[in-house]
Amino acid sequence: MGFLQTGFPGLVVFEPNVFGDERGYFFESFNQQAFEKEGLFNTWVQDNQSSSTYGVIRGLHFQKGEHAQAKLVRCLSGKILDVVVDLRKDSPTFKQVYAVELASEKKNALLVPRGFAHGFSVLSETAEVFYKCDNFYNKQSEGGLIYNDPTLNIDWRIEVGKEIVSGKDQLNSLLTDLGEDSFF
Ligand SMILES: Cc1cn([C@H]2C[C@H](O)[C@@H](COP(=O)(O)OP(=O)(O)O[C@H]3O[C@H](C)C(=O)[C@H](O)[C@H]3O)O2)c(=O)[nH]c1=O
């Protein structure tokens, strides 16, 4: 089981020990003792799962203030580009972007601490994404960054014109327009 540092404080890529045999495979997708040994202390209270087709971009979302959520994100089927933006004012990586490919084949996961905007693009024909949250959904506190913000210049690795973005996400803000209450 490996925990890979990303250079962003608290943002960690998790690579489990996978046990394969003639039946298939087994791995522990989360182990509180192992995570706490790495200094990763989260109390997960809500699990989310979504399914999307190629070209879908969900996000970038965050919940403000006391409703902020840490997430442990994995791809159950297919492949996604998981993308986060650091919104923590005191972080050395404040306003920086980190992206990592999560795939069912890799069985990897991304631990996103509170204080990040999170989104992903679907690189395979379909993808099912599962993520644990350490705080409950709170619609009223939701904030969003527009996926094609020129300041962030995120390469979602989707063929031009094939992006599928919800009406709600098309109304997300530019980083430069976020209010003070969007930062941590
Ligand atoms: C997030 C959420 C949504 N919902 C309901 C609200 C809507 O009726 C429906 C779809 O919600 P939304 O369009 O916000 O779903 P996504 O675009 O996948 O949102 C997620 O996208 C990015 C990748 C994230 O990291 C967030 O966890 C989350 O915001 O599910 C709930 O009932 N509970 C929830 O926790």
The ligand as a MOL file (V3000), in Angstrom:
LIG
                    3D

  0  0  0     0  0            999 V3000
M  V30 BEGIN CTAB
M  V30 COUNTS 35 37 0 0 0
M  V30 BEGIN ATOM
M  V30 1 C -23.1530 16.2760 -4.6620 0
M  V30 2 C -24.5200 15.8050 -4.3000 0
M  V30 3 C -25.5940 15.9590 -5.1550 0
M  V30 4 N -26.8330 15.5120 -4.7960 0
M  V30 5 C -27.9290 15.6720 -5.7580 0
M  V30 6 C -28.1700 17.0940 -6.2320 0
M  V30 7 C -28.6230 16.9260 -7.6660 0
M  V30 8 O -30.0210 16.7530 -7.6990 0
M  V30 9 C -27.9560 15.6350 -8.1250 0
M  V30 10 C -26.7410 15.8560 -8.9910 0
M  V30 11 O -25.9050 16.7710 -8.3100 0
M  V30 12 P -24.7040 17.4810 -9.0900 0
M  V30 13 O -25.1450 17.8550 -10.4690 0
M  V30 14 O -24.1740 18.5650 -8.1830 0
M  V30 15 O -23.6630 16.2670 -9.1880 0
M  V30 16 P -22.1460 16.4130 -9.6630 0
M  V30 17 O -22.0280 17.4160 -10.7630 0
M  V30 18 O -21.6340 15.0490 -9.8700 0
M  V30 19 O -21.4660 17.0350 -8.3700 0
M  V30 20 C -20.2830 16.4930 -7.7940 0
M  V30 21 O -19.2630 16.8140 -8.6730 0
M  V30 22 C -17.9460 16.9610 -8.1880 0
M  V30 23 C -17.0690 16.0010 -8.9410 0
M  V30 24 C -17.7530 16.8420 -6.7400 0
M  V30 25 O -16.6390 16.6580 -6.2560 0
M  V30 26 C -18.8780 17.0640 -5.8280 0
M  V30 27 O -18.8550 16.0550 -4.8330 0
M  V30 28 C -20.2080 17.0910 -6.4220 0
M  V30 29 O -20.5640 18.4490 -6.4710 0
M  V30 30 O -27.5580 14.9530 -6.9200 0
M  V30 31 C -27.0700 14.9090 -3.5880 0
M  V30 32 O -28.1950 14.5180 -3.2770 0
M  V30 33 N -26.0090 14.7560 -2.7060 0
M  V30 34 C -24.7500 15.1720 -3.0220 0
M  V30 35 O -23.8330 14.9890 -2.2020 0
M  V30 END ATOM
M  V30 BEGIN BOND
M  V30 1 1 1 2
M  V30 2 2 2 3
M  V30 3 1 2 34
M  V30 4 1 3 4
M  V30 5 1 4 5
M  V30 6 1 4 31
M  V30 7 1 5 6
M  V30 8 1 5 30
M  V30 9 1 6 7
M  V30 10 1 7 8
M  V30 11 1 7 9
M  V30 12 1 9 10
M  V30 13 1 9 30
M  V30 14 1 10 11
M  V30 15 1 11 12
M  V30 16 2 12 13
M  V30 17 1 12 14
M  V30 18 1 12 15
M  V30 19 1 15 16
M  V30 20 2 16 17
M  V30 21 1 16 18
M  V30 22 1 16 19
M  V30 23 1 19 20
M  V30 24 1 20 21
M  V30 25 1 20 28
M  V30 26 1 21 22
M  V30 27 1 22 23
M  V30 28 1 22 24
M  V30 29 2 24 25
M  V30 30 1 24 26
M  V30 31 1 26 27
M  V30 32 1 26 28
M  V30 33 1 28 29
M  V30 34 2 31 32
M  V30 35 1 31 33
M  V30 36 1 33 34
M  V30 37 2 34 35
M  V30 END BOND
M  V30 END CTAB
M  END
